[in-house]
Amino acid sequence: MHWTGTVRVDVTFPRYDYGGLFLRMPWKEETCGTAINEWGQQNHEAEGQSARWVDVGVPIEDRDDCGHIAILDHPHNDGHPVAWRVDGQLGVGPCRSRLGEWKLAKGESADMRYRLVVYTGGFERDRIEQAWHAPWHGIGETTPEDRTVQEHRPEHLVDVFESCLLYTSDAADEGLGVDLGGRRI
């Protein structure tokens, strides 16, 4: 996933505990899912911690296993490894604004890349690490190395996504822009 945004006016993003890409898994009070980061910190222990990735797994209705989505922070993202928002309802997201205030001058761009690993079964640290260490290419590019990784994945690994369309707020629905850390751009 590759997100680039260019601001039309000078923008200051204040230090804030959340903002940007955020994943909310299906959650109910009785849901017993787990968010875990690269250091093995789980749920509230992972809140605010810097890590290369966070995996969220929840039981799948009518199945005996869990569904997982891991978000991997690109090694060249500003502030990498980024601090993560991990809330009490299995919502997670990399949060650049936790590192402190940052600014973009009119006409400047911010560029952020992430990789999503989607799979079923038990938590697979090795699979996530393999995906993080695999070559990071531009959107739509594949190489022989990428095809090798895909050919040798377990059957229950759904896919590794590098490009998809996500939006972060009602502002995107309305075609007004995207809301990053409480600011529409």
C-alpha positions in Angstrom: 0.0 0.0 0.0 1.5 3.3 -1.0 -0.1 6.6 0.1 1.2 10.0 -1.1 -0.5 13.2 -0.2 0.5 16.7 -1.3 -0.8 19.6 0.8 -2.3 22.7 -0.8 -1.5 25.0 2.2 1.1 24.8 5.0 0.0 22.1 7.4 1.2 21.4 11.0 0.3 18.0 12.3 0.5 18.3 16.1 1.7 15.4 18.3 -1.4 13.3 18.7 -2.1 9.7 19.9 -3.9 8.6 16.7 -4.4 9.5 13.1 -3.6 8.1 9.6 -4.1 4.4 8.5 -6.2 2.5 11.0 -7.6 -1.0 11.0 -10.7 -2.0 13.0 -11.3 -5.8 13.2 -14.8 -7.1 13.9 -15.1 -6.6 17.6 -17.7 -7.5 20.3 -17.2 -7.4 24.1 -16.9 -11.1 24.1 -14.4 -11.3 21.2 -11.2 -12.8 22.3 -8.8 -11.5 19.6 -5.2 -10.4 20.0 -3.1 -7.6 18.7 0.6 -8.4 18.9 3.6 -6.5 17.7 7.1 -7.7 16.6 8.3 -7.6 20.3 5.6 -10.0 21.5 3.7 -7.2 23.3 0.0 -7.9 23.2 -3.1 -5.7 23.2 -2.7 -2.8 25.8 1.1 -3.6 26.2 1.6 -2.8 22.5 -0.2 0.6 22.8 2.1 3.5 21.9 5.1 1.2 21.3 7.4 1.5 18.3 7.5 -1.6 16.1 8.0 -2.7 12.5 4.6 -4.4 12.4 1.5 -5.3 14.3 -0.7 -8.3 13.7 -4.4 -8.5 14.7 -6.2 -11.9 14.9 -9.8 -12.6 15.7 -11.9 -15.8 15.7 -13.9 -16.3 12.6 -17.5 -17.2 13.0 -18.4 -20.8 11.9 -14.7 -21.7 11.8 -12.2 -23.2 14.2 -9.5 -20.7 13.5 -8.7 -17.0 13.4 -8.4 -14.4 10.7 -5.4 -12.2 10.8 -4.3 -8.9 9.2 -0.7 -7.7 9.9 0.2 -4.2 8.9 3.9 -3.8 8.2 5.6 -0.3 8.3 8.0 0.3 5.4 11.6 0.8 6.5 11.9 4.2 4.8 8.7 5.7 6.2 9.4 8.8 8.2 9.9 7.9 11.9 10.3 4.1 11.2 9.8 2.1 13.3 6.6 4.1 14.0 4.6 4.1 17.3 1.3 2.3 17.0 -2.2 3.0 18.2 -3.6 -0.2 19.7 -7.0 0.3 21.3 -9.1 -1.9 23.5 -11.4 -3.0 20.7 -8.8 -4.6 18.4 -8.2 -1.4 16.4 -4.6 -0.8 15.3 -2.7 1.7 13.2 0.8 3.1 12.7 0.7 6.7 14.0 3.4 9.1 12.8 1.9 11.9 14.9 2.8 10.1 18.1 6.5 10.9 17.5 5.8 14.6 17.7 4.7 17.5 15.6 5.5 17.4 11.9 5.0 20.0 9.2 4.5 20.1 5.5 4.8 23.3 3.6 2.4 24.2 0.7 3.3 21.9 -2.2 5.2 19.4 -0.1 4.3 15.7 -0.1 4.2 13.0 2.5 4.9 9.5 1.3 4.0 6.4 3.3 4.2 2.7 2.4 2.7 -0.3 4.2 2.3 -3.9 3.5 -0.7 -6.0 4.6 -0.4 -9.7 5.3 -3.8 -11.4 5.4 -4.1 -15.0 6.5 -6.1 -17.6 8.6 -5.0 -20.0 11.3 -2.7 -19.4 14.2 -0.4 -16.4 14.7 2.6 -16.7 12.3 5.5 -14.5 13.3 7.8 -16.2 10.8 5.4 -15.6 7.9 5.1 -11.9 8.9 8.9 -11.5 9.2 9.3 -13.1 5.8 6.9 -10.6 4.3 8.6 -7.7 6.0 12.0 -8.8 4.7 10.8 -9.5 1.2 11.7 -6.8 -1.4 9.6 -3.6 -1.2 8.8 -2.6 -4.7 6.5 0.0 -6.3 2.8 -0.6 -6.6 2.0 -3.1 -9.3 5.7 -4.2 -9.7 6.6 -7.9 -9.3 10.0 -9.5 -9.6 11.1 -13.2 -9.7 11.7 -12.9 -5.9 8.1 -11.8 -5.3 6.8 -14.7 -7.3 9.0 -17.1 -5.4 7.6 -15.8 -2.1 4.0 -16.2 -3.4 4.7 -19.7 -4.8 6.0 -21.0 -1.4 3.3 -19.6 0.8 1.2 -21.9 3.0 -2.3 -22.6 1.6 -4.0 -20.8 4.4 -2.1 -17.6 3.7 -4.7 -15.5 1.8 -2.4 -12.9 0.3 0.2 -10.2 0.8 -1.1 -6.9 -0.3 1.0 -3.9 -1.3 -1.7 -2.0 -3.1 -5.3 -1.4 -2.2 -7.8 1.4 -1.7 -8.5 2.5 1.8 -9.8 5.8 3.2 -9.7 7.3 6.6 -12.8 9.4 7.1 -16.2 10.6 6.0 -14.2 13.4 4.3 -13.1 10.9 1.7 -16.6 9.6 1.2 -17.7 13.2 0.6 -14.8 13.8 -1.8 -13.5 16.6 0.4 -10.1 15.1 1.1 -8.7 12.8 3.7 -8.6 13.3 7.5 -5.2 12.8 9.0 -4.8 13.2 12.7 -7.9 15.5 12.8 -6.9 17.6 9.8 -8.6 17.4 6.5 -6.2 17.7 3.6 
